[in-house]
Amino acid sequence: MAADVKDDNQPYDEINVTPMLDLAYVLLVVFIIMTTASVQGIKVEAPKTQAVTSLAKPQTKAITITAAGDVFLDAYPVDMATLEARLAQYKSANPSLPVVLKGDAAAHYEKVSAVLEICKRLDITEVGLVTKKAG
């Protein structure tokens, strides 16, 4: 019986790596989440203006028009009918819906005009145009 007690009190020769692996997995997940959270929107070359103002408001919807003429609503590709339907849905939930239009400097003016016409039809009055400060 005394021999059993002596065996239980002997120091361990092996390191338990399970807690270290748990920590490594948690750090990996945090790193992946933080890396993907920093990627936002669609990359466009905004036109340059003299003054730049901040248009950031809560629940702002971003409409992006690329140089190729593709339209995105909050980084999701949409056609004009889908854009109008989704904006109408957001407008019914928030009557003072703010919208920010990010158009590439080389985007077709017809697309920009069509998006602004949709906003006008839906009575969205808070529309901001994203630009870069010149110089």
SERO-4910 file (N, C-alpha, C, O; in steps of 0.05 Angstrom, whole numbers):
BEGIN
 pado doro    nc1    nc2    nc3   cac1   cac2   cac3    cc1    cc2    cc3    oc1    oc2    oc3
  Met    A     16    -24      0      0      0      0     17     25      0     11     45    -13
  Ala    A     39     24     15     57     47     16     70     52    -11     77     74    -17
  Ala    A     74     31    -26     86     34    -53     68     49    -72     77     64    -89
  Asp    A     41     45    -69     22     59    -86     23     89    -81     21    105    -99
  Val    A     26     98    -56     26    126    -49     52    138    -60     51    161    -70
  Lys    A     74    125    -59     99    135    -69     97    140    -99    108    159   -109
  Asp    A     84    121   -114     81    124   -143     64    149   -150     70    162   -170
  Asp    A     43    155   -134     26    177   -140     40    204   -136     33    224   -149
  Asn    A     59    206   -118     72    231   -111     97    236   -127    110    257   -123
  Gln    A    104    219   -146    128    223   -162    122    245   -182    100    248   -192
  Pro    A    143    261   -188    139    283   -208    133    271   -236    142    249   -242
  Tyr    A    119    286   -252    112    277   -279    136    281   -297    150    301   -295
  Asp    A    140    262   -315    162    264   -334    152    276   -360    168    284   -377
  Glu    A    126    279   -364    115    290   -389    100    316   -383     89    320   -361
  Ile    A     99    333   -403     84    358   -401     57    355   -414     55    343   -436
  Asn    A     37    364   -401     10    363   -412      7    386   -432      6    409   -423
  Val    A      5    380   -458      4    401   -478    -24    409   -485    -28    428   -501
  Thr    A    -44    397   -474    -72    404   -481    -79    433   -475    -91    446   -492
  Pro    A    -72    444   -451    -78    472   -446    -63    491   -466    -74    512   -474
  Met    A    -39    484   -473    -24    500   -492    -37    499   -520    -38    520   -534
  Leu    A    -47    476   -528    -60    474   -554    -86    490   -554    -93    503   -574
  Asp    A   -101    489   -532   -126    505   -529   -120    534   -532   -134    549   -546
  Leu    A    -99    544   -520    -91    572   -522    -83    578   -551    -90    600   -561
  Ala    A    -68    561   -563    -60    566   -591    -84    568   -610    -84    584   -627
  Tyr    A   -103    550   -606   -127    551   -623   -143    577   -618   -153    588   -637
  Val    A   -146    585   -593   -160    610   -587   -146    634   -600   -159    651   -612
  Leu    A   -119    635   -598   -104    657   -610   -107    656   -641   -109    677   -653
  Leu    A   -107    632   -653   -111    630   -681   -139    641   -690   -141    655   -710
  Val    A   -159    633   -675   -186    643   -682   -188    673   -679   -199    687   -696
  Val    A   -177    684   -658   -177    713   -654   -162    727   -677   -171    747   -687
  Phe    A   -139    716   -685   -124    728   -707   -140    727   -733   -140    747   -747
  Ile    A   -154    705   -738   -169    703   -763   -192    723   -762   -198    736   -783
  Ile    A   -206    725   -740   -228    744   -738   -219    773   -741   -232    789   -755
  Met    A   -197    780   -728   -187    808   -730   -178    814   -758   -181    837   -767
  Thr    A   -166    795   -772   -156    800   -799   -179    804   -819   -178    822   -835
  Thr    A   -200    787   -817   -222    790   -835   -240    814   -828   -254    824   -846
  Ala    A   -240    823   -803   -257    845   -795   -246    871   -806   -261    891   -810
  Ser    A   -220    873   -812   -208    897   -822   -214    901   -852   -209    923   -862
  Val    A   -223    881   -866   -229    883   -895   -258    892   -898   -276    878   -890
  Gln    A   -262    916   -909   -289    926   -912   -293    938   -939   -276    951   -950
  Gly    A   -316    932   -950   -324    945   -975   -309    937  -1000   -294    918  -1000
  Ile    A   -314    952  -1021   -302    947  -1047   -283    969  -1053   -289    992  -1047
  Lys    A   -259    963  -1064   -239    983  -1069   -246    998  -1095   -249    986  -1116
  Val    A   -249   1024  -1092   -253   1042  -1115   -235   1066  -1113   -226   1073  -1091
  Glu    A   -230   1078  -1135   -214   1103  -1136   -234   1126  -1135   -246   1133  -1156
  Ala    A   -237   1139  -1112   -256   1161  -1109   -246   1186  -1122   -222   1191  -1123
  Pro    A   -264   1202  -1133   -256   1228  -1145   -245   1247  -1123   -252   1244  -1100
  Lys    A   -229   1266  -1131   -216   1284  -1112   -231   1311  -1112   -239   1321  -1132
  Thr    A   -235   1322  -1087   -247   1348  -1084   -230   1365  -1064   -211   1354  -1052
  Gln    A   -237   1390  -1061   -222   1407  -1043   -228   1402  -1014   -209   1402   -997
  Ala    A   -252   1397  -1006   -260   1393   -978   -271   1365   -975   -287   1356   -992
  Val    A   -264   1352   -953   -274   1326   -947   -288   1327   -920   -276   1337   -900
  Thr    A   -313   1318   -919   -328   1318   -894   -334   1289   -886   -335   1271   -904
  Ser    A   -338   1284   -861   -344   1258   -851   -374   1253   -854   -390   1269   -844
  Leu    A   -381   1231   -866   -409   1224   -870   -417   1200   -853   -438   1188   -858
  Ala    A   -400   1193   -834   -405   1168   -819   -429   1173   -800   -428   1190   -783
  Lys    A   -449   1156   -802   -472   1156   -785   -480   1128   -779   -474   1110   -795
  Pro    A   -493   1123   -757   -502   1095   -752   -522   1086   -772   -539   1102   -781
  Gln    A   -521   1061   -780   -539   1048   -798   -538   1060   -826   -557   1060   -841
  Thr    A   -515   1071   -834   -511   1082   -860   -508   1060   -880   -493   1041   -875
  Lys    A   -521   1061   -903   -518   1041   -924   -499   1052   -945   -502   1075   -954
  Ala    A   -480   1036   -953   -460   1044   -973   -467   1032  -1000   -469   1007  -1002
  Ile    A   -469   1048  -1020   -473   1039  -1048   -447   1045  -1063   -438   1068  -1063
  Thr    A   -435   1024  -1074   -409   1027  -1088   -413   1021  -1118   -426   1001  -1125
  Ile    A   -402   1039  -1135   -402   1034  -1164   -373   1033  -1173   -358   1052  -1170
  Thr    A   -366   1010  -1185   -338   1006  -1193   -334   1019  -1221   -353   1027  -1234
  Ala    A   -309   1019  -1230   -303   1030  -1256   -316   1014  -1278   -322   1025  -1300
  Ala    A   -320    988  -1273   -332    971  -1293   -363    974  -1294   -376    963  -1311
  Gly    A   -374    989  -1275   -403    993  -1274   -418    974  -1256   -442    974  -1256
  Asp    A   -403    957  -1241   -417    939  -1222   -426    955  -1198   -413    973  -1189
  Val    A   -450    948  -1187   -462    961  -1165   -462    943  -1141   -469    919  -1143
  Phe    A   -454    953  -1117   -453    938  -1093   -468    953  -1071   -467    977  -1070
  Leu    A   -483    938  -1055   -496    949  -1031   -483    937  -1007   -486    913  -1002
  Asp    A   -469    952   -992   -454    942   -968   -436    919   -976   -437    898   -962
  Ala    A   -421    921   -997   -402    901  -1007   -414    876  -1019   -400    857  -1024
  Tyr    A   -441    876  -1024   -454    854  -1037   -463    862  -1065   -476    883  -1067
  Pro    A   -456    848  -1085   -464    856  -1112   -495    854  -1116   -508    835  -1107
  Val    A   -506    875  -1128   -535    877  -1133   -540    888  -1161   -523    902  -1172
  Asp    A   -563    882  -1172   -572    896  -1196   -590    919  -1187   -596    921  -1163
  Met    A   -600    934  -1206   -615    958  -1199   -642    951  -1185   -650    965  -1167
  Ala    A   -655    930  -1194   -681    922  -1182   -677    913  -1153   -692    920  -1136
  Thr    A   -656    897  -1149   -650    887  -1122   -642    910  -1104   -650    911  -1081
  Leu    A   -626    929  -1115   -618    953  -1100   -643    968  -1090   -645    976  -1067
  Glu    A   -661    973  -1108   -686    988  -1101   -702    973  -1080   -713    985  -1062
  Ala    A   -705    947  -1083   -720    931  -1064   -708    932  -1036   -722    935  -1017
  Arg    A   -682    928  -1035   -668    928  -1009   -668    956   -996   -672    958   -972
  Leu    A   -664    977  -1012   -665   1004  -1001   -693   1010   -991   -696   1023   -971
  Ala    A   -714   1001  -1005   -742   1005   -996   -746    991   -970   -760   1001   -952
  Gln    A   -735    967   -967   -738    952   -942   -724    967   -919   -735    970   -897
  Tyr    A   -699    977   -924   -685    991   -903   -699   1018   -897   -699   1026   -874
  Lys    A   -710   1030   -917   -724   1056   -913   -749   1052   -896   -755   1070   -880
  Ser    A   -763   1030   -899   -787   1025   -883   -779   1020   -854   -795   1027   -836
  Ala    A   -756   1009   -849   -746   1005   -821   -735   1030   -809   -737   1034   -785
  Asn    A   -723   1048   -826   -711   1072   -816   -718   1095   -835   -706   1098   -856
  Pro    A   -739   1111   -828   -748   1132   -847   -726   1153   -854   -728   1164   -876
  Ser    A   -707   1157   -836   -686   1177   -843   -660   1162   -851   -639   1168   -841
  Leu    A   -663   1142   -869   -641   1125   -877   -619   1141   -890   -624   1153   -912
  Pro    A   -595   1142   -879   -572   1155   -893   -559   1136   -912   -554   1113   -906
  Val    A   -552   1146   -936   -539   1130   -957   -514   1145   -965   -513   1169   -969
  Val    A   -493   1129   -969   -467   1140   -979   -462   1127  -1006   -462   1102  -1008
  Leu    A   -456   1143  -1026   -451   1133  -1053   -421   1136  -1058   -410   1158  -1059
  Lys    A   -408   1113  -1062   -379   1112  -1068   -376   1104  -1097   -378   1080  -1104
  Gly    A   -371   1123  -1114   -368   1118  -1142   -339   1120  -1151   -326   1139  -1143
  Asp    A   -330   1102  -1167   -303   1104  -1178   -302   1128  -1196   -322   1135  -1209
  Ala    A   -279   1142  -1197   -276   1166  -1214   -281   1159  -1244   -289   1176  -1259
  Ala    A   -276   1134  -1251   -279   1126  -1279   -306   1112  -1284   -311   1102  -1305
  Ala    A   -324   1113  -1264   -350   1099  -1267   -367   1115  -1287   -365   1139  -1290
  His    A   -385   1100  -1300   -403   1112  -1319   -423   1130  -1304   -435   1121  -1284
  Tyr    A   -427   1154  -1314   -445   1173  -1301   -474   1163  -1302   -490   1169  -1284
  Glu    A   -480   1146  -1321   -507   1135  -1324   -514   1118  -1299   -537   1119  -1290
  Lys    A   -495   1102  -1290   -499   1085  -1266   -503   1102  -1241   -521   1097  -1225
  Val    A   -487   1123  -1238   -489   1141  -1215   -517   1154  -1216   -530   1156  -1195
  Ser    A   -525   1164  -1239   -550   1177  -1242   -573   1158  -1236   -593   1166  -1224
  Ala    A   -571   1133  -1244   -592   1113  -1239   -595   1107  -1209   -617   1105  -1199
  Val    A   -572   1106  -1195   -573   1101  -1166   -586   1125  -1152   -602   1122  -1134
  Leu    A   -578   1150  -1160   -590   1173  -1148   -620   1175  -1154   -635   1185  -1137
  Glu    A   -628   1166  -1178   -657   1166  -1184   -672   1146  -1167   -695   1152  -1158
  Ile    A   -660   1123  -1161   -673   1104  -1142   -676   1117  -1115   -697   1114  -1102
  Cys    A   -655   1130  -1105   -657   1144  -1079   -679   1165  -1079   -693   1168  -1059
  Lys    A   -681   1179  -1101   -702   1200  -1103   -730   1188  -1103   -748   1198  -1089
  Arg    A   -734   1166  -1118   -760   1152  -1118   -768   1142  -1091   -791   1142  -1084
  Leu    A   -748   1133  -1075   -754   1122  -1049   -754   1143  -1027   -758   1137  -1003
  Asp    A   -751   1169  -1035   -752   1192  -1017   -729   1189   -996   -733   1196   -973
  Ile    A   -706   1181  -1005   -682   1180   -988   -668   1207   -993   -657   1212  -1014
  Thr    A   -669   1224   -972   -658   1251   -976   -630   1254   -965   -616   1273   -973
  Glu    A   -621   1237   -948   -594   1238   -937   -575   1221   -954   -570   1198   -948
  Val    A   -565   1233   -975   -547   1219   -994   -520   1234   -994   -519   1258   -999
  Gly    A   -499   1220   -988   -472   1232   -988   -455   1219  -1010   -458   1196  -1016
  Leu    A   -438   1235  -1022   -420   1226  -1043   -391   1225  -1031   -382   1245  -1020
  Val    A   -378   1202  -1033   -352   1198  -1022   -331   1208  -1042   -332   1201  -1066
  Thr    A   -313   1225  -1033   -291   1236  -1049   -265   1235  -1033   -266   1231  -1009
  Lys    A   -243   1240  -1046   -217   1243  -1033   -209   1272  -1034   -217   1287  -1053
  Lys    A   -194   1281  -1014   -185   1309  -1014   -162   1312  -1035   -143   1296  -1035
  Ala    A   -165   1332  -1052   -144   1336  -1072   -118   1346  -1059   -119   1361  -1040
  Gly    A    -96   1338  -1071    -70   1348  -1061    -59   1330  -1041    -38   1335  -1031
***
